[in-house]
Amino acid sequence: MFRLILYLSSFTLVLGCGTLSAAAPMEPGQHRVGATFGGPFTTNLGPPIPIPNLIVEARSGLEPMAGKPVDINYGVNVTAIAFGLMGVHVGGSVHLLENHNWRPGLSLTERLHLYNNYLDFSKPPETRMLWGLNEFDITASWSVGNHRLYIGGSDILDLSDPEFLIAPFAGVELTPRGDGPTFQLETRILGANFSPEIWDLTWLTVGEEPGYGLISITASASWVLGAEGE
């Protein structure tokens, strides 16, 4: 239980920042680069204050598998570096269904987050370690002109101490110009099925204190670099 409490608190530097949505498929050879900013809200100082996490990341389209679009995603947690941590993520998505009228597009994403504190020289050498989290997302999405709405859920596992922690999410991708940047706004409830007895910090949660999960809001901006042969 103590490990689980620490795990949820660590969302401020791990998954609390969010990543680019994998709701829309990508063409083979196409790349999308961008940054995601935000995270859960701490209430230690009174009013809810967002944690300023920053992820720099990209997605790249691959050749289809069994006729289904496939892409990979990868990135680095810039905020974590300021705390002596090195955090990266890598994963892939397969898009099983296309959006047609009211039928949503459906995608599955598997993502591995790896962190280490080897850069934190203020800690004794024996406390430096490598740890990882596995994230599995199911996303349903609908196209509205150049824009896209999506909803879904995540299952997050600490690889050293697996626990079932779910994170429902909803978001919107706005592309004012078809060939211009895409802006993403997303909210998640991290660990929505868990309410710890003790918090290291106080957070904006669902329900009365201590409540369930951590309410997280992130914003992203990204650009498409091109497709194969361009």
N, C-alpha and C positions, 0 to 999 in steps of 0.2 A: 504493500500500500504506500509506503514511504517513497519508493521508486516511482510509483505512478503519480504521486503529488509533484515530485520534482520534474517528472516528464511533462505534465501539463503546464507547469510554470515555464519550462524551457521553450514553449511555443513562441515566446516573444522573440527568440532568436532562430527558431527553426521553421515551423510551418505557419507561425502567426503572420508572416509577411505575405503569404500567398504566392501564386505563380501565374503565368499566362494561361488562359483557358485553352483547352484542347477541343473545344466544342466544334470548331469548323475544320474540315479536312484541308490538307495542303497538297499542291501539285508536286510531282517528283522534281527535285532540284530547287524547289522554292524555299526561301528562308524568311523567317520573321524574327526580327530582333527588337528587344524592348526592355523596359524596366518596370518593376512593380513596387509600389510604395504603400506602407500602412501596416495594419495588424490589429491585435486586440487592444482594448481600452483599459488602462489602469485607473483606479479610483482612489489611489493612495493619498492624493493631494486634494480630494474633494470631488470636483467635476470630472467626468470621464475625459481622459487625455489619451490620444492614440499613441502607440509605440512606433517610432519612426524607423521601421525596418525597410531596407532597400535590397531588392534582388535584381541583378542584371542577368538576362537570359536570352535564349533563342529557341526556335523550333525549325526543323528542317524536314521537308517532304521526301519520302523514299518511294521506290517503285511499289505498286500495289502487291498485296499478298492475297492470293485466292480471289482476286478481283476487288478487294477492299482497300481503300486508301490507308496508308500507314505513314506516321511521322515520328520523329524523335524530338525530345526536349532536353535542354541542359542549361545550367546556370550556376551562379556563385552568389552567396549571401555577403554583400558588401558591409552591412552593419556589423555582422559577427566579427569581422576582422578587427574592428575597434576594441573588441573585448578579448582579443587574443585567440579567437576561434577561426578555423578555416572550415567553411561549409560549402559544399557543392551538391547539386542534384543532377541526375540523369534518368531518363525514362523514355517510354514510347507509348503511342496511342494507335488503336485500330478503330476505324469508323465503320460500324456494322450496318447502319441504315442512313439513307439520305432523308432530309426533311421534305415531305410532300404534303401540301395543304396543311391539315391539322396534325398529321402524323409527324412526330418529332424525329430529327436526326438523333442517332444514338452512337456514343463513342465510349470506349473503355481505355483507361490510362493507368499504366503501372509506372511508378516513379520511386527511385531510391535516393534518400537524402543521407549523405555521409558528412560527419563532422569530426574534428579533432581539435584539441587545445595545445598542440605542440608549440604554437607561437606565443603562448602565455608563459613567459619566463618568470613571472611573479609567483608561480606555483612550483612546489617541489617536483622534481623529475618523475617521482613514482606516481604522481597524480595525473600525468599526461596520458591521454588515451584516445582511441578511435571508437566512435559509436555510430549507429545508423538507425534510420527510420524507414519503413516501407509504407508507401501511400498507394492505395488503389481507388480510383475514381470511376464512377458511372455518371455520364452526362447526357441529358436530353436537351435538344436545342431546336429553335424555330427561327427561320430567316424572316425579317421584316424589311424588305427593300435591301439597302446596303448594310443593315444592322442585324443583330442577332440577340435573341433572348435565350437564356439557358438556366436549367436547374439540375441538381444532382446530389450525390452523396459520396463521402470518402470514408474509407476504413484505414486508420493509422495504426501501425504496429511498431513498437520499440523492439528491435531485433534481439536485444539481450534479455528482454522481459516482456513477451507479447501480451497485450491486453486488447480487448475489443473496444475501440473508441471510434464513434461515428461522428461525422461532421457534415450535416446538410448544408448546401450552399445554393445561392441564386445570384445571377449576374446579367449584365448587359454589355454587349460590344457595339460601340458606335463608330461608324466609318462615314463621316460627313461627306467625303468625296470617295468615290469608288476606288481610286488609285492613291488615296492619301493615307495618313496615319489612322490607326484604330485605337480608340480609347475604351478601356474596360473598367467597369465598376462592379465590385463583387462583395457580397457579405457571406460569412460562414459562422456557424456555431461550432467551435472546436471542442471536441469531447462532450457532445451534447447529452450523452447518456451517463455522465459522471458528475457527482457532486462531492468533492473532498471535504473532510472535516476540518482540515487545516490548510490555509493558503500561506505561501511565503510573501505574496503581495495580494492586494485586493484588486478584483477585476470586475468589469461589467459583464454580468451573467444573465441567464434567463431565470426568472422567478426571484423569490426573496433570498436574502443572503443565507448560506453561501451561494445558493443557486446552482444551476447546471451549465457546464461548458463555459467557453469564453466567446463573447461576441466580437467578431473580427470584421473589419472593413478595409478593403484594399483598392487602389486605383492603379491602372497600368496605361502605358502608351507604347505602341509598337509600330514597326514599319516593315513592309514586304520588300525584299531586296531583288526578287526576280524569280524566274523559273528556268528549268533546264534549257540550255541552248540560247539563253538571252544574256 
